[in-house]
Amino acid sequence: MKTLPRSLALALCATLLAGCAGLGSWEQGERKVYNGKTKAVAEAPARPERPVGADDHLVQRGDTVYAIAFRNNLDFRELARWNGIGSDYLIRPGQVLRLKAPPAPPPARYSEGDVETTAAPEADVAPIKSEPITAATPPPPLEPPGAVVVDTVGFQWTWPTNGTVSRGYEPAQGNKGLDFTGKVGQPVFAAAPGRVVYSGNALKGYGELIIIKHDEVHLSAYGYNRQRHVKEGDVVTTGQPIGEMGSGPENKPLLHFEIRERGKPVNPVGFLPAKGKPAAKSG
């Protein structure tokens, strides 16, 4: 058997070692592989289409109109109207949204002969009637044990989980809803029927968050889930399991629950029924 010359053998070994070293770190798209382990690479911030002011929001990947409005205590319809967003509420990374109403244009002026007049301001737009979102063929709801549902705005509300309220609605102290304690992993329920408009973790201070749109006026939010069982666009029914209770900032079991009315936090106690007691329907 012939043996390779020493110089050729050394060159071949060097080539093989170089090839092995090349497998230790390589990039593919937005992920890197280090020594056989794949790691996600943080995306660069979106490049703004115009300068971003103090009253603006730069849309990043994963943002939605509903999430941006929720974060800033705004009505999602107003946010869309201020920024010329269509009824599909589609936005794109790099878009800069104003978070305040644009300045009103000056009233039109015209002359009639020698008399100059000012056009009368437009009449106020009638408020939008609240109509609930319902599934075309809704499955039977799974109600939390011992919870009684109540109809307050044309659809039923129920408790979002079985547990004790550890902190009430205290907006002056920074709590815009109710905090529930219980066991990590216990079910989290949709408090009313609607459509999931956000399911993610991009909003700071809410952990794994789910937001449900119930009609053109009301949203509900469920923060600090361990797992989310619904995605954006899903239609849910009252009492349907949508997630699992996770741990809050103090590493204790926590569900943070909010109801928003026209973008503003309201006390959920005014919507939820008394547990274990029949709840009268309100007109």
N, C-alpha and C positions, 0 to 999 in steps of 0.2 A: 504494500500500500504506500502510495506516494504521500509525502508530507509537504505542506505548503511552506514556502520560504518564510523565514521569521518576519521579514519586513512586511510581506503580504498579509500574514496572519494578524499582525499588530494593526494594520490599516483596517482590516475587516472588523476587528473587535471595536475599534474606535467608531466606525460607522454604525454598528449595532447599538453601542451605548448612546450615541447621539440620538438615534431613533427612539430609544426607550425614554430618554430625557424629554423628547418632544411630546410624549404621551402624558406627561405629568401636568401640563397646563395648556389648555387650548380654549378658544372662544367659538361659540356657535350661536349666532343671533344675540339674544339678551341673557344667555346663561354661560357660565364658565365651568370647566371641569378641572378639579385639582386632585391629583392622585386618585382618580376614579370616583370622586364625589362631586355631584353636580350642585352648584350654588347659583341662586338667582342674582342678577346684577341690577342694582337700583337704577331706575330710569332717570334720565336727565329731566329737570323741570321743563314744562312746556314753554316754548318761546312766545311771548305775548305779541298779539297782532297790533297793539298800540300801547302807549305808556299806561301803567297801572297806577291809579290814584288811590287816595286814602279810602274812598267810598266805592272802590271797585273790587272785583274778585277775578283772579286769573284761573280759568278752568284748567284743571289737571285731568289726566287719565283716570277714569273711574268716577268722576263727578257727575251728578245729575241735578236737574233744576230743583227737584224736591229736596235733595240733601243740602244744597247750597241755601235754599230758602229756610230749611229747618235750622241750619247752623246759625243763621242770622235773624231768626225770629220774624221771617217775612212770609207773606202770602205768596205761594208759588205762582198764582195767576198774575199778581202784580209784578213779580220779578220777570216773568215772561213778557208781559206787556211793555215794561220799561225798556226791554232789550230787543224788542221786535222778534221774539221767539214764537214759532208757530204752535199750533195746537198739538203737534206731536212732541213738543218740548225737547227736541234734539239740540244738543250743544256739542262743541268740539274742543279738544285740548288747544290751548293758546288763545281761545276766545276770552275777551275781557268784558265782564258783565258789570253794569252799574247796580249798586245796592240801594240807591235812593231814586225817587222819582225825578225825571228830568225837569228842568225849569219849564214852567208853562209859557207858551208863546204869547206875545202881546196880542190883545184883541185887534181884529181887523178894523180898519177905519176907511170910510168912504164918504163922498160928498154928494149931497142932494141939493143942487142949485148952489146957494151961498151958505147952506147950513151943513156943517160937518157932524156926522153922527158916528157912534161906536156900535159895532155889532153886539147884540146881546149874547152873554155867555151861554154855552150849551147847558141844557138841563141835566141834572144828576141822572146817572144811569141807574135803573132799578136794580136792586140786589138780585144776585143769582139764586134761584131756588135750589135748596139742598135736596138732591136726589141720590139715594144710596146706590152703590155698585153691587150688583148681584151676579152670580154665575148663571149661565144659561140653564144648566141642569145641576144645581148644587147638591153635593153629597150630604147625607145626614150629618149634622154637626156633632162633634164629640165634646160634651160639656164637662168642665171640671167637676168632680164630685162635690155636692153640697152648695154649688153656686146657682143662683137664680138669675135669669136673664131679665133685662128691662128694656123697653122700647122708649127712647128719649127723642130721637130725631128721625123717626121713620124706619129704624132698624134696631136690632137687639144688641145690647152691650152685656158683657159678662166679665168676670175677674180674669186677669191675664195669667194667673198661676195660683196654686194652692200654697199659701204661706202667710207669714205675719208681716204687716206693714211696719218696717223698722224706722222709717222716716217719712213724714208727711209732706204735703205740698207747701213749700216755704220759699217762694220766689225771691223774697228779700234776702234770704240766706243762701241763695244760689241753687236751691232744689226746685226744679220746674215740674216735678211730677211726684210719683210715689216710689219708694224703695221697698222691695219685698225681700225678705230673707227666707231661706228654706234649705234644701239640699241640692248640692251641685248635681246636675243631670236631670232634675225633675222637669216635667213638661212646661213649656211656655205656650199659652194659647192666644189666638187672635181674639181680641176683646170685642170685635164687631166685624161684619162682613166687609170685604173690600178687595182692593188690588195691591199687591206688593210693589212699591215704587222705589225702594232701596233695600239692598241686602249686602252689607259689606262692613269694612272696618276703617274707612278713611276719615270718619269724623272723630276727632280727638275728644276724649272724655266719655265715650259711650261704648268702647270695646266693640264686640261683634254686634252690630245694630241692624234691626229690621224696622222699616217704616211702611205702614199700610195707609193707603188713601181710601177713605170710606165714602166720600162724596166730594163736591166741589168746595166744601168748607172744612171738613174734619179729617185730621190725620192722627194716627196713634204710633208710638215709638216704643221699642223694646230693646233695652241696652244690656250689655254684659252677658250675652249668650255664650254658652260653651260651644254649642253647635247651632247653625242655622239650617232649617229644613226646607226653606222656601227661597226662591230666586225672584229677581225683578220680573214683573209681568204676571206672576201667579195670582189667580183669584182664590180667595180664602173665604171660609164661612165662620160664623160665630162659634168659638170654642174649638176650632181646628188647631191641632198642635203645629206650631211653626218653628220651634226651637227648643233648646234646653238651657236651664239656668246655669250660669257660670259663676266666676268669682269676680268681685269688684276690686277697686283700688287697694282695699285693706286685706285682700286675699281671703275674703269670706264670701259665702254664697250670696248672690245679689242679682235681682232683676230690677232695673230702673225702667219705669213705665211713665209715659207722658201722653197727653191728648193735646193736640193743637187745634185751635179754632181760628180760621183765617190767618194762620201763621203764628198766632200768639198762644203761649202756654195757658191752659186753663186747669182748674182743679179737677182731677179725674173723679173725685168723690161725688161730684154732681152728676156723673154719668153712670157710675157703677151701682149695682143694686146692693141692698143689705143682704149679707150672706145668710142663707137659711130662712129668709122671710119673703113672702110673696111681695112682688114689686108691682105697684100700680103703673099702668101705662099713662104717659103724658101726651097730650095732644100737640 
